[in-house]
Amino acid sequence: MQPLPLRLLSKHQRRAAAQPETHILAAIVHVAEQGVETPWPLEIEAHDGSMYNVLLKVGESLIYESARLAHSRATPLDGEMYLPQFQLS
């Protein structure tokens, strides 16, 4: 397994899971935000079906099993800009 280049994504899909053939883990670094009025959690469904809302502050990161855990942003961004940086491997 080789990591893919670091990339920025701006489009989020509901209840997405990464392609298990190519992406097993995902890492998100919350780089910046501007004018965010309402917290914008990443919703992740655990193996046992439990749902978790993960809020990242600027500078924080998260690593999760993106190929097996359904994940999404359940609500639209209530703000001007949210800049995450992703690494998939």
C-alpha positions in Angstrom: 0.0 0.0 0.0 1.4 3.4 -1.0 -0.1 6.7 0.2 -1.7 8.9 -2.4 -0.6 12.6 -2.7 -2.1 15.0 -0.2 -5.1 16.7 -1.7 -7.8 19.3 -0.9 -11.4 18.4 -1.3 -14.3 20.9 -1.2 -17.2 18.7 -2.2 -18.8 16.4 0.4 -21.3 13.7 -0.3 -23.8 12.3 2.2 -23.0 8.9 3.8 -19.9 8.3 1.6 -17.4 5.5 2.1 -14.0 5.4 0.4 -13.2 2.8 -2.2 -11.9 -0.2 -0.3 -9.7 -1.3 -3.2 -7.7 2.0 -3.1 -8.5 3.8 0.2 -8.3 2.1 3.5 -7.6 4.9 5.9 -8.2 8.7 5.7 -6.6 11.5 7.6 -8.2 14.9 7.9 -6.3 18.0 9.1 -8.6 21.0 9.8 -6.5 23.8 8.2 -8.7 26.8 8.3 -12.3 28.1 8.6 -13.9 31.5 8.1 -17.3 32.8 9.2 -18.5 29.3 10.4 -21.7 30.1 12.4 -22.7 26.6 13.4 -20.3 23.7 14.2 -20.0 21.4 11.2 -19.3 17.8 12.5 -18.2 14.8 10.5 -20.6 12.1 11.2 -19.1 8.6 11.4 -20.9 5.3 11.8 -18.8 2.8 13.9 -18.7 -0.9 13.3 -21.4 -1.5 15.9 -23.7 1.0 14.3 -23.2 3.7 16.8 -23.1 7.2 15.3 -20.4 9.8 16.3 -20.2 13.5 15.5 -16.6 14.6 15.3 -15.8 18.3 15.6 -12.3 19.3 14.6 -10.8 22.7 15.7 -8.3 24.4 13.4 -5.0 22.5 13.7 -6.6 19.2 14.9 -6.6 16.0 12.9 -8.5 12.7 12.6 -7.6 9.3 11.2 -10.4 6.9 10.5 -11.1 3.7 8.6 -12.7 5.3 5.6 -13.2 2.1 3.6 -15.4 0.4 6.2 -17.0 3.3 8.1 -19.8 5.3 6.5 -19.1 9.0 7.0 -20.6 12.3 5.9 -21.3 15.9 6.6 -25.1 15.6 7.4 -25.8 19.3 7.2 -24.7 22.0 4.8 -21.8 24.3 5.9 -23.2 27.4 7.7 -20.3 29.7 7.0 -18.1 31.2 4.4 -15.2 28.6 4.2 -14.1 25.4 5.7 -10.7 24.1 4.6 -9.8 20.5 5.4 -6.7 18.7 4.0 -7.0 15.0 3.3 -4.6 12.1 3.0 -5.9 8.8 1.8 -4.1 5.5 1.8 
